[in-house]
Amino acid sequence: MITKTIRYELDQGIATLTFDEQGSPVNTMCQQWQADLDAVTAQVLQDRAAIRGLVLASAKSTFFAGADLKAVMRSTAADGPRVFAEIERIKRNFRTLETLGVPVVSCLNGSALGGGLELAFVGHHRIAVNNPKIQFGLPELTLGLIPGGGGVTKMTRLLGLEAAQPYILESRLFGPEEALKIGVVHELVDTPDALRPRALAFIEAAQGQPEACQQVWDRKGYRMPGGTAANPKIAGLLSVAPAVLRQKTRGLYPAPEAALAAMVEGSLVDFDTAMRIESRYLAGLMTSGVARNMVNTFFFNLNAIKGGHSRPKDVATYRPKKVGILGAGMMGSGIAYAQATRGIATVLKDVSLEAAHKGKAYTEKLTRRRVDKGQMTAQAQQDILDRITPTASAADLQGCELIIEAVFEQRELKAAVTREAEPMLAEGGFFASNTSTLPITGLAQASRDPKKFIGIHFFSPVDKMKLVEIIRGQDTDDETVARAYDYVQALGKLPIVVNDARGFYTSRTFGTFVMEGAAMLGEGIPAPVIENAALQAGMPVGPLAVLDETALSLSVHVLEQTRIDFQKEGRQYVATPGETLVERMVRQHQRPGRAGGGGFYDYPEGGRKQLWPELKTLFEKPGVEWDLQDLKDRLLYRQAVETARCLAEGVLTSVHDGNIGSIFGIGFPGWTGGALQFIYGMGQDAFERRCGELAARHGSGFALSDAVKAALRQHRPVY
Ligand SMILES: NC(=O)c1ccc[n+]([C@@H]2O[C@H](COP(=O)([O-])OP(=O)(O)OC[C@H]3O[C@@H](n4cnc5c(N)ncnc54)[C@H](O)[C@@H]3O)[C@@H](O)[C@H]2O)c1
């Protein structure tokens, strides 16, 4: 029997189900597969008398990819009952196969994640190829879902309530060796060819052995490792677990809470009931807004970035070998680390050899920590350090395919170092600036070839921040954009591509967040209320705290520059209420930020930072009223509006760049799926309505022009 997604063969008593979705590089639990599984399971039941063993195998390079996520994108709250029925239908087939009374063997030739691993769990005996590239795990929570295809119930029954937590609640992925150790697989083989003979050997040995044809949790006398939730010791641990979880999710992410509930509730009931409990939770999540947002962005948008959707086509892949960095300060030394750990020969230049060495020492410091923890050998560390050549001489840059400048944020200095270093580039090389504020097109004027000049904007700290914003200047050519994209990917980071404009995408939108917070302070709202509103909305840090970190003085500096630039164009820049407040803090009250001794917060030596007590007397207005939901909305909507404007103005050219850029660059909350999915998730009409209300009360920062509305409509993703 051959269906569109499963081949079924019965030969000498061995029934083989080979998963092979036609026209797709991977197997998924699409509608067709669900129907095919029904048909194949019915056939197996018909053939039951002739079957001595069942083999599950894949014709793809991975075993099975998992759920059909496009279907998640299309479902709404009204689909709950249908989705529940679908999940139950798949699991009923799984259950039929694993309770046939014949040995079932899963042959894992490649990765099995999420639904893929849940399918593998149908096998009583699971054999995997011992290839470290193969990954197993239940990463559903990262997409706002739970492993509800049996994963929660089976993993918990296999490992126990405590040991299963990292695999379910933290989505921990693991390779074949770890899978063997924890019992997710039972046997490893060296090559895919060795899978079937071992499967047949197991089936042979299992004949007449009823236990070999049963899952561990179905065997007589099964006890959950460590005990169920009724065990007093476990119950003690579980009494704090929800609080710990809540602290992490802030109530914004329903999936971890549902997963924990399904684990605990499932431990107290029989297997079939536990399976039904997880189905219900999963159906609820699958039809909820948060899961759709997260699937949209952490699956589809991330894949678009990894798949190079914003990379110009028809340019050969560039693999960086030797890259120079000008400026061994905070950013330059971080970029050197990122390059050297990825095998790229790095020339790190500063004004003195001493300063350059200091920059290299940063890599020594970061790698030493890993050596000390046993995560890296001393030799590996040495190899990394050997890749960094500190220097004070531009001549050492000779032969670099790319040179990135990360010197002080001054136009003239940047122009000077560009002129000095460009002649050292290898034939066909290109030059980049890591500026966070200066327009690239202007900086490119100093270049001998503006086509080969581009912005590569890293975030601080470089070793932790995954996002890199690539800025295309007016003259930058496609080849240079593509090569910058390849360079960022070679560092294992996420590139977004934006067009040149003041503040590019991330700095500009980030600015609206912090300035909205500062504006609230100016309105008399207490600082702790503002900071907490941001945290409750899901931002990682409050706007005032972030302003302190990036320096209020820097914001004032940018403001001054903007005024000058406007003046040159014959216009006058009107500072926003937030900017006015920040300027007051710096000029009147000498509060430049954390590095300058204090800003909105005080930083007592050795103590915890505290909000500056003077904020109360200076800014709070007695009798001022606020609505917490309004404050939370203002902080998120303001950024979403700015992102939509960037889309309308062509600063952003795709939705995925906006979503990924906002989450990984600015800290826009993951539950929203990013600043544009925030809009599409709630629906454009609802967004426009709420913006109208906010604009009426809180100013033009929330106003949506017709062009912005049209751009949003035009880019709306369709699944
Ligand atoms: N700090 C951030 O968070 C951040 C984030 C993104 C981008 N940036 C941008 O990165 C650039 C560098 O920022 P930073 O924070 O690393 O600054 P920094 O002050 O820490 O480092 C600048 C370094 O440049 C060196 N330098 C000055 N003149 C030089 C020359 N002629 N040749 C070689 N080196 C020279 C200085 O000695 C110093 O070590 C700036 O353009 C900044 O806007 C900074």
The ligand as a MOL file (V3000), in Angstrom:
LIG
                    3D

  0  0  0     0  0            999 V3000
M  V30 BEGIN CTAB
M  V30 COUNTS 44 48 0 0 0
M  V30 BEGIN ATOM
M  V30 1 N 28.7380 50.5210 22.3900 0
M  V30 2 C 27.6830 50.0570 21.7840 0
M  V30 3 O 26.7370 49.5540 22.4120 0
M  V30 4 C 27.6220 50.0570 20.2890 0
M  V30 5 C 26.6860 49.2580 19.6300 0
M  V30 6 C 26.6660 49.2450 18.2420 0
M  V30 7 C 27.5520 50.0280 17.5250 0
M  V30 8 N 28.4370 50.8150 18.1860 0 CHG=1
M  V30 9 C 29.3430 51.6270 17.3740 0
M  V30 10 O 30.6040 50.9850 17.3390 0
M  V30 11 C 31.6370 51.9600 17.2360 0
M  V30 12 C 32.6250 51.7420 18.3710 0
M  V30 13 O 31.9520 51.7970 19.5910 0
M  V30 14 P 32.6230 51.2840 20.9400 0
M  V30 15 O 31.5470 51.3110 21.9620 0
M  V30 16 O 33.3340 50.0150 20.6800 0 CHG=-1
M  V30 17 O 33.6630 52.4300 21.2280 0
M  V30 18 P 34.9800 52.3960 22.1510 0
M  V30 19 O 35.2110 53.7680 22.5670 0
M  V30 20 O 34.8850 51.3160 23.1700 0
M  V30 21 O 36.1250 51.9410 21.1360 0
M  V30 22 C 36.6030 52.6990 20.0800 0
M  V30 23 C 38.0310 52.2760 19.8200 0
M  V30 24 O 38.4840 52.8700 18.6120 0
M  V30 25 C 39.8240 53.1450 18.7630 0
M  V30 26 N 40.2960 54.0900 17.7510 0
M  V30 27 C 40.1700 55.4300 17.7310 0
M  V30 28 N 40.7860 55.9220 16.6300 0
M  V30 29 C 41.2700 54.8770 15.9520 0
M  V30 30 C 42.0220 54.7580 14.7390 0
M  V30 31 N 42.3660 55.8090 14.0210 0
M  V30 32 N 42.3680 53.5140 14.3350 0
M  V30 33 C 42.0240 52.4400 15.0630 0
M  V30 34 N 41.3550 52.5150 16.2120 0
M  V30 35 C 40.9720 53.7140 16.6580 0
M  V30 36 C 39.9040 53.6820 20.1680 0
M  V30 37 O 41.2510 53.6570 20.6560 0
M  V30 38 C 39.0040 52.7130 20.9050 0
M  V30 39 O 39.7240 51.5910 21.3660 0
M  V30 40 C 30.9440 53.2940 17.2440 0
M  V30 41 O 30.7390 53.6980 15.9120 0
M  V30 42 C 29.6150 53.0050 17.8960 0
M  V30 43 O 28.5980 53.8720 17.5070 0
M  V30 44 C 28.4940 50.8280 19.5420 0
M  V30 END ATOM
M  V30 BEGIN BOND
M  V30 1 1 1 2
M  V30 2 2 2 3
M  V30 3 1 2 4
M  V30 4 1 4 5
M  V30 5 2 4 44
M  V30 6 2 5 6
M  V30 7 1 6 7
M  V30 8 2 7 8
M  V30 9 1 8 9
M  V30 10 1 8 44
M  V30 11 1 9 10
M  V30 12 1 9 42
M  V30 13 1 10 11
M  V30 14 1 11 12
M  V30 15 1 11 40
M  V30 16 1 12 13
M  V30 17 1 13 14
M  V30 18 2 14 15
M  V30 19 1 14 16
M  V30 20 1 14 17
M  V30 21 1 17 18
M  V30 22 2 18 19
M  V30 23 1 18 20
M  V30 24 1 18 21
M  V30 25 1 21 22
M  V30 26 1 22 23
M  V30 27 1 23 24
M  V30 28 1 23 38
M  V30 29 1 24 25
M  V30 30 1 25 26
M  V30 31 1 25 36
M  V30 32 1 26 27
M  V30 33 1 26 35
M  V30 34 2 27 28
M  V30 35 1 28 29
M  V30 36 1 29 30
M  V30 37 2 29 35
M  V30 38 1 30 31
M  V30 39 2 30 32
M  V30 40 1 32 33
M  V30 41 2 33 34
M  V30 42 1 34 35
M  V30 43 1 36 37
M  V30 44 1 36 38
M  V30 45 1 38 39
M  V30 46 1 40 41
M  V30 47 1 40 42
M  V30 48 1 42 43
M  V30 END BOND
M  V30 END CTAB
M  END
